Amino acid sequence: MPETEPQSEPTAVSMYDLLASCAAARAVSTPPRAPEPESRRAPAPRHREAA
């Protein structure tokens, strides 16, 4: 029978690292929002001419 590699102990992961990795995965896997239609956008402020 071939020798098997000894199983290592599971690595402890801090809650901070776990939450950070989940947030990073969500940010990478979420597609960007579609642009809003022009009719729903507020009109751009007009520039006033200097005096």
C-alpha positions as CSV (number, residue, x, y, z in Angstrom):
1,M,0.0,0.0,0.0
2,P,1.5,3.4,-0.9
3,E,2.3,5.9,1.8
4,T,-0.1,8.8,2.2
5,E,1.0,12.3,3.1
6,P,0.2,13.2,6.7
7,Q,-2.8,15.4,7.0
8,S,-2.0,18.8,8.3
9,E,-4.0,20.6,11.0
10,P,-6.6,23.1,9.6
11,T,-5.3,26.6,9.6
12,A,-7.0,29.1,11.9
13,V,-8.4,32.1,10.1
14,S,-9.4,35.2,11.9
15,M,-13.0,36.5,11.6
16,Y,-11.6,39.8,10.2
17,D,-9.7,37.9,7.4
18,L,-12.8,35.8,6.7
19,L,-15.1,38.8,6.4
20,A,-12.6,40.7,4.3
21,S,-12.2,37.8,1.9
22,C,-16.0,37.6,1.6
23,A,-16.4,41.3,0.9
24,A,-13.6,41.2,-1.7
25,A,-15.2,38.2,-3.4
26,R,-18.6,40.0,-3.5
27,A,-17.0,43.2,-4.9
28,V,-15.3,41.2,-7.6
29,S,-18.2,39.1,-8.6
30,T,-20.9,41.8,-8.6
31,P,-21.4,43.4,-12.1
32,P,-21.4,47.2,-12.4
33,R,-24.8,48.9,-12.2
34,A,-26.4,49.8,-15.5
35,P,-26.4,53.6,-16.2
36,E,-29.6,55.4,-15.4
37,P,-31.7,56.6,-18.2
38,E,-31.1,60.3,-19.1
39,S,-34.7,61.2,-18.2
40,R,-34.2,60.1,-14.6
41,R,-31.0,62.0,-14.1
42,A,-31.1,65.5,-12.6
43,P,-30.1,68.2,-15.0
44,A,-26.5,69.2,-14.8
45,P,-25.9,72.6,-13.2
46,R,-25.2,75.3,-15.8
47,H,-22.0,77.2,-15.5
48,R,-22.4,81.0,-15.0
49,E,-20.2,83.4,-16.9
50,A,-17.7,85.2,-14.8
51,A,-18.4,88.9,-14.2
